[in-house]
Amino acid sequence: MQDTAKYLIHADITADGVVERSDVVGAVFGQTEGLLGDGLDLRDLQDSSKVGRIDVEIDSQHGQSFGEITIATSLDKVETAILAAALETIERVGPCRSTIDVDAIEDVRAAKRREVVERATTLLHDAFDGSMLSSQELVEEVRQHVRVDDITNYRGYPAGPRVADSDAVIVVEGRADVLQLLQYGIKNAVAVEGTNVPDPVAELTRERTVTTFLDGDRGGDLVLRELAQIGEVDYVAFAPPDRSVEDLDRSKVMAALRNKQPYDAVAETDESGDITVAADRAELAPDPDGVTDITNATDSVLAALGTDAAGSSDSETNPHTESEVGDPMAEEVESAAVTETAADSDSESTADADGTDDTDDTDGETEASETPRTLGGHVSAVVDADTDRVRLLDDEFESLAEGDADEAFERLRDAESVPAAVVLDAELRQRVLDVAAQRGVDQIVAATTGEFVKRPASVRVRTADQLRQTADQ
């Protein structure tokens, strides 16, 4: 009856003497019989399940009895109130005088509604909290899943998709390290899965240019020592002391790989003939608190080219690509600036450290051509010259990448470093503006602008004419 009851009648009973539960129940049935007529006779209501059992809790102390009566009903409000009032007409329980006072009539459905509201509030808070992703979080999640799906196996060991055909590989300790590097676009890493270097990885190191990127603990030392004994190691990089590669963010990963050193420079042999890492190997790891974001990965790669190729920073004498000198980042950084450093069979043109190009003319005379240093200079070189090109610039207006104007969307979407400004010799369309806002571009200067459905406030949009008018004022 409690499950189908609509109301609960709560009444207090006091008796001048010692009485028991059976006395109270008998008094309720006996003294209400015939009082309310046949339609509200308590026995008939119980037989038809419109009234539940009479629950009585009673206790006797010092010659008096005190207790509570609870009756569940499925009657309507009026009939329930009449039944409750009838209880108060009971004057004797057993041989004792007594009084019954109705304390409350509880609406069971109201109590259930309160429980429903409380539970719904809890579910709303717990079930839906954090389930909505922002646009940026959604893009990053999809990108991460795509990169995780790229993980493959190299002869049974976790590896990036480029290990099989890359000239340079990065050897890490575990699968989690490979996944972490994949998130940052590095696809030529292979894991040894423990301190026991497997034979397939050892054989691979004899055929490729190898950089070990290991954890900053004793386990990393052991892996390097064994790999040096059964394979070949060209470069060494470490995570910061007591840190793992899988725990590093993108800036620290890039800094560690940029600080790699030739293996011969950091390895030493003790009296027993064992190979150990030199005591100053901490220099190979980035400062965990002092590393800043890499705003131009291409410049870092170009700087590494000169150092790795000939042990000096003179890039004019080393016009080689990274794959030629064994830098494992070579095949992972797709940038026009890297392409421009390749040796051309018909000309000997190389980019020096400050961004100037030395080009041989037909008379054999060399003339230095300064690249633009201001936004206006880049606009003149790209838009005013009708090049039909797009150029991505960093905070100091140095060129990050350049391509055809039709490729503006893809260039922005796939840029390794986030551009601060974009110069476009074409009409700026909604699609390009949206990806620029999503990547965090500060400003865009285009030849013309189209009709925008929405215009992000975070990106400053101007035409080349508007830029010149601003400069003239």
Secondary structure by P-SEA (a helix, b strand, c coil): ccccccbbbbbbbbbcccccaaaaaaaaaaaacccccccccaaaaaaacccccbbbbbbbccccccbbbbbbbcccaaaaaaaaaaaaaccccccccccccccccccaaaaaaaaaaaaaaaaaacccccccccaaaaaaaaaaaaaaaacccccccccccccccccbbbbbccaaaaaaaaaaccccbbbcccccccaaaaaaaacccccccccccaaaaaaaaaaaacccccbbbbcccccccccccaaaaaaaaaacccccccccccccccccccccccccccccccccccccaaaaaaaaaaaaaccccccccccccccccccccccccccaaaaaacccccccccccccbbbbbbccccbbbbbbccccaaaaaaacccccccbbbbbcccccccccccccaaaaaaaaccccccbbbbcccccaaaaaaaaaacccccccccccccccccccbbbbcaaaaaaaaac
